[in-house]
């Protein structure tokens, strides 16, 4: 029941929408690799299988409807140049979500909101339709929190909050989102060896689509996983600026395991803590090595990077953003400072303890190769806590 097979999912999406063309980029072979990996490796339980099947079908239906909507809007979409977007990248659990929210408080900035990514197509013009889509997204997120009670602790999200780029990339089925929710090593290997330019081109088109309703603002975009596609990012967004967040990797590893267990538990076995610690340590080490290598081999792009420490974001969010503006040569107004201070003082508005703090009771397994982080810590002046 609810078998995950790409051909059948595509057929059902076409039947439900009455449309045939999924547009660009092609959904294959990514969808077939993903569904096979989910079937063979993820050990999905009944609820997880149902939720994943609905999610994949919804993504396919969205692709069909977007392709249809964009057919007659090609010239209008092309007029949007998406100038000098800002991408927040770096380690997961390093304050990037908080920083994303802070930067989008500026009235001159724009971020894709959760409701826009979930329901990007209006059925009629005007505020009434927008309110309907926001309410629909909020209802879905409420249901998600009921299924995953610790969702607010690991990743608080509401319909109006800024969304991550991985959710947009999921529409191409070339996204780390699926890896974060399920154990699918075959798909993970496929994604790691695949050209991600099509995913970034789709993201650019999607942003152009959103700009039809709200043009003229600077995009603030975010995903820790951009570290795996910096080359492709700059290929599609050649004038992009990068804000890279940094945190003590040992704290990040522990927090990442906490997040992974909550997300994977919604679809299948959450995983053994020791095995996840080893995996997250390896993934994080590879990520730090990857972006250090990229920056070292592309000195011409060094001025495009702004480095921000997690400790600075937490201790002085307004001052940290002010310093970012100075490096961007952008004016920092009193209105922006006031709005940022208000957001920072209300940061704990969601229920549950924040999982960006080090999860209680989670100890690093002996034998993990934490020495791989030494180069990273020295370069960005990050030092482990005593006793970590």
Secondary structure, DSSP 8 states (H G I E B T S, - for coil): -----HHHHHHHHHHHHT-----SS--TTHHHHHHHHHHHHS-B-HHHHHHHHHHHHHHHHHHHHHHHHHHT-HHHHHT---TT-EEEEE-TTSSHHHHHHHHTTSTTEE--BHHHHHS---SSSSHHHHHHHHHHHHHHHHHHHHHSTTHHHHH---TTSB--HHHHHGGGT--THHHHHS--HHHHHHHHTS--HHHHHHHHHHHHHHHTTS-S-EEEEE-GGGGG-HHHHHHHSTT-EEEEEE--HHHHHHHHHHHHHHHHHTTB----HHHHHHHHHHHHHHHHHHHHHHHHH-GGGGGGEEEEEHHHHHH-HHHHHHHHHHHHT----HHHHHHHHHHHHTTT-SSS--TTS--TT----TT--GGGGHHHHHHTT----TT-
